[in-house]
């Protein structure tokens, strides 16, 4: 159980390392790194601000079809850079049969799923007219998505291949009450990274940020 909890914590901590891919030579948006070249001098973009949201907890009772329930913990981070690019990350961990004791720290639960998805693109910002501590960041539609799932695989819409096409395939299932098993009924693959990007990218997103606490309001993606 300790190893499962540690895996979830490592996944959450890796938000910073994955999102920081956009801070140096990785390509966070539209195929450019944000660096400019002048007489062989390369100027790297810099991180200007970073924010985190509170965690969002959701509960999903799967009974009576299944004999368990799911508890999901999700939080978001936003990093903005000097070239007006952003890295917006969503970190999520799901457990079933989670038990929190009234005393002590002996939490129990079954780890079900972990994921981390980072969206890259460009942004504009707007300060609140009445409170200088509040800023709204307008995130344009992402031009790249990088994600990883349950320490099993990762994908990158800017570097698609057959393995990522296979791993990101969306499968549908039906429950067989006689065998108490899930039966696969179909599978949808994304042939290219751009096809996956168009299907999964949000059209645009407005995030409310508080500068003094480096926090953003949790905003659920559709």
LINKA-V314504 format. One record per pair of residues at least 24 apart in sequence whose C-alpha atoms are under 7 Angstrom apart, sorted by sequence separation. I is the first residue (numbers start at 1). J is the second residue. If there is no record, write none. Layout:
<<I & J> <I & J>>
This chain:
<<23 & 47> <52 & 76> <53 & 77> <70 & 94> <71 & 95> <91 & 115> <92 & 116> <120 & 144> <165 & 189> <52 & 77> <70 & 95> <71 & 96> <91 & 116> <119 & 144> <120 & 145> <165 & 190> <51 & 77> <52 & 78> <70 & 96> <90 & 116> <91 & 117> <119 & 145> <165 & 191> <51 & 78> <69 & 96> <70 & 97> <89 & 116> <90 & 117> <118 & 145> <119 & 146> <50 & 78> <51 & 79> <68 & 96> <69 & 97> <89 & 117> <90 & 118> <118 & 146> <50 & 79> <68 & 97> <89 & 118> <117 & 146> <118 & 147> <49 & 79> <50 & 80> <88 & 118> <89 & 119> <117 & 147> <49 & 80> <87 & 118> <88 & 119> <116 & 147> <117 & 148> <47 & 79> <48 & 80> <87 & 119> <88 & 120> <116 & 148> <160 & 192> <47 & 80> <48 & 81> <87 & 120> <115 & 148> <116 & 149> <160 & 193> <47 & 81> <48 & 82> <86 & 120> <87 & 121> <115 & 149> <46 & 81> <47 & 82> <86 & 121> <114 & 149> <115 & 150> <158 & 193> <45 & 81> <46 & 82> <85 & 121> <86 & 122> <114 & 150> <157 & 193> <45 & 82> <85 & 122> <86 & 123> <113 & 150> <157 & 194> <45 & 83> <84 & 122> <85 & 123> <84 & 123> <157 & 196> <84 & 124> <157 & 197> <34 & 83> <145 & 197> <144 & 197> <142 & 201> <141 & 201> <141 & 202> <141 & 203> <141 & 204> <140 & 204> <22 & 87> <139 & 204> <140 & 205> <139 & 205> <138 & 205> <139 & 206> <19 & 87> <138 & 206> <137 & 206> <138 & 207> <19 & 89> <136 & 206> <137 & 207> <136 & 207> <137 & 208> <136 & 208> <135 & 208> <136 & 209> <15 & 89> <135 & 209> <134 & 209> <135 & 210> <15 & 91> <134 & 210> <133 & 210> <134 & 211> <133 & 211> <12 & 91> <133 & 212> <8 & 93> <29 & 120> <28 & 120> <29 & 121> <28 & 121> <19 & 118> <8 & 114> <4 & 111> <30 & 143> <29 & 143> <29 & 144> <28 & 144> <76 & 218> <52 & 214> <53 & 215> <51 & 214> <52 & 215> <53 & 216> <50 & 214> <51 & 215> <52 & 216> <53 & 217> <54 & 218> <51 & 216> <53 & 218>>
